[in-house]
């Protein structure tokens, strides 16, 4: 069992101005996420509040990891991104990762261990909600990790 706080809650549906990519190997994810956020921000960044909720969703497929990168957005679709809706999830386990992204796998591992220990299993794409992600050194970054779940059985 982990000493970090892990809570169970529902996740709302979330419409994103987003880009999707499939990456074959884990190290390629970082090469996709930052540039995708930058590209979308250059399109919608002048819209008040459009960059307040950055989210990445990850879904394992036969081809690799599907990475969906975007911002919560209620405006019209524009060239350079697509509107993607992350579905509402009735149950998810959530924790917070503090600090650099190169250490985030430890937080994900702790979250998944706790999910299994409580008798649940992952059920659907996981999400990272970037609560604070502004400094270049990432030491003060705050990322909420969200994993939809269902009872194991």
C-alpha positions as CSV (number, residue, x, y, z in Angstrom):
1,X,0.0,0.0,0.0
2,X,1.2,3.5,-0.9
3,X,1.5,6.4,1.6
4,X,0.3,8.9,-1.0
5,X,-3.3,10.0,-0.9
6,X,-5.4,8.1,-3.5
7,X,-9.1,8.8,-3.8
8,X,-11.9,7.3,-5.7
9,X,-14.2,9.7,-7.6
10,X,-16.0,10.1,-10.9
11,X,-14.5,12.0,-13.8
12,X,-16.6,14.4,-15.9
13,X,-16.8,14.2,-19.7
14,X,-14.3,16.6,-21.1
15,X,-14.2,18.1,-24.6
16,X,-10.7,18.9,-25.8
17,X,-9.1,20.8,-28.6
18,X,-6.6,18.0,-29.2
19,X,-4.2,16.1,-31.3
20,X,-3.9,12.3,-31.3
21,X,-0.8,10.3,-32.1
22,X,0.2,6.7,-31.7
23,X,3.7,6.0,-30.4
24,X,5.4,2.6,-30.4
25,X,7.7,3.2,-27.5
26,X,7.5,5.0,-24.1
27,X,10.4,7.5,-24.8
28,X,8.6,8.9,-27.8
29,X,5.7,10.1,-25.7
30,X,7.6,13.2,-24.5
31,X,8.5,14.0,-28.1
32,X,4.7,14.2,-28.9
33,X,3.2,15.8,-25.8
34,X,5.1,19.1,-25.6
35,X,5.0,20.0,-29.3
36,X,1.2,19.1,-29.5
37,X,0.4,21.4,-26.6
38,X,2.5,24.1,-28.2
39,X,0.7,23.7,-31.6
40,X,-2.8,23.8,-30.1
41,X,-1.9,26.8,-27.9
42,X,-0.7,28.7,-30.9
43,X,-4.2,28.2,-32.4
44,X,-6.5,28.8,-29.4
45,X,-4.2,30.7,-27.0
46,X,-5.8,34.1,-27.6
47,X,-9.2,32.7,-26.4
48,X,-9.7,33.7,-22.7
49,X,-9.3,30.7,-20.4
50,X,-8.6,28.3,-23.3
51,X,-5.3,27.1,-21.9
52,X,-6.4,26.7,-18.3
53,X,-7.0,22.9,-18.4
54,X,-4.3,21.0,-20.2
55,X,-4.9,17.2,-20.3
56,X,-3.2,14.2,-21.8
57,X,-5.0,10.8,-22.2
58,X,-3.3,7.5,-22.8
59,X,-4.8,4.4,-24.3
60,X,-3.0,1.2,-25.1
61,X,-3.7,-0.2,-28.5
62,X,-2.2,-3.0,-30.6
63,X,-0.1,-0.4,-32.5
64,X,1.3,1.2,-29.3
65,X,0.1,4.0,-27.0
66,X,-2.5,6.3,-28.4
67,X,-1.7,9.8,-26.9
68,X,-4.4,12.4,-26.9
69,X,-3.0,15.9,-26.0
70,X,-5.3,18.9,-25.6
71,X,-7.0,21.7,-23.6
72,X,-10.5,21.7,-22.3
73,X,-12.3,23.7,-25.0
74,X,-15.9,24.7,-25.8
75,X,-15.2,26.7,-29.0
76,X,-15.4,25.6,-32.7
77,X,-13.1,23.1,-34.3
78,X,-10.3,24.8,-36.2
79,X,-7.6,23.6,-38.6
80,X,-4.7,22.1,-36.6
81,X,-6.6,20.2,-34.0
82,X,-9.8,18.1,-33.6
83,X,-12.5,18.2,-31.0
84,X,-12.2,15.0,-28.9
85,X,-14.5,14.1,-26.0
86,X,-13.1,12.1,-23.2
87,X,-16.1,10.2,-21.8
88,X,-17.5,10.6,-18.3
89,X,-16.1,7.9,-16.0
90,X,-18.3,6.8,-13.1
91,X,-15.4,5.5,-11.1
92,X,-11.7,6.4,-11.2
93,X,-8.8,6.3,-8.7
94,X,-6.9,9.6,-8.6
95,X,-3.6,10.8,-7.0
96,X,-1.3,13.7,-7.4
97,X,2.2,13.6,-8.7
98,X,4.5,16.5,-7.6
99,X,7.6,17.4,-9.5
100,X,9.4,16.3,-12.7
101,X,7.7,14.2,-15.3
102,X,10.8,11.9,-15.5
103,X,9.7,10.6,-12.1
104,X,5.9,10.3,-12.9
105,X,6.2,6.5,-13.5
106,X,6.7,6.0,-9.7
107,X,3.4,7.8,-9.1
108,X,1.6,5.8,-11.8
109,X,3.0,2.6,-10.3
110,X,1.8,3.4,-6.8
111,X,-1.7,4.3,-8.2
112,X,-2.0,1.0,-10.0
113,X,-0.8,-1.0,-7.1
114,X,-3.4,0.6,-4.9
115,X,-6.1,0.0,-7.5
116,X,-5.3,-3.7,-7.5
117,X,-5.0,-3.8,-3.7
118,X,-8.6,-2.4,-3.4
119,X,-10.0,-5.0,-5.7
120,X,-10.3,-2.9,-8.8
121,X,-8.8,-3.0,-12.3
122,X,-8.1,-0.3,-14.9
123,X,-10.9,0.2,-17.3
124,X,-10.2,2.6,-20.1
125,X,-7.7,5.4,-21.0
126,X,-5.9,7.1,-18.1
127,X,-5.6,10.8,-17.9
128,X,-3.1,13.4,-16.7
129,X,-4.5,16.7,-15.7
130,X,-1.7,19.3,-15.5
131,X,-2.7,21.5,-12.5
132,X,0.6,23.4,-12.6
133,X,3.1,22.9,-15.4
134,X,4.8,26.2,-16.0
135,X,8.5,26.2,-15.0
136,X,11.1,24.7,-17.3
137,X,12.8,22.6,-14.6
138,X,9.5,21.0,-13.6
139,X,10.3,21.0,-9.9
140,X,7.1,22.7,-8.9
141,X,4.8,20.8,-11.4
142,X,1.6,19.3,-10.1
143,X,-0.1,16.6,-12.1
144,X,-3.3,14.8,-11.2
145,X,-3.2,11.2,-12.4
146,X,-6.6,9.7,-13.2
147,X,-7.3,6.0,-13.9
148,X,-10.9,4.8,-14.6
149,X,-11.6,1.6,-12.9
150,X,-14.1,-1.2,-12.4
151,X,-14.4,-4.0,-9.8
152,X,-12.1,-6.8,-10.6
153,X,-13.8,-10.0,-11.1
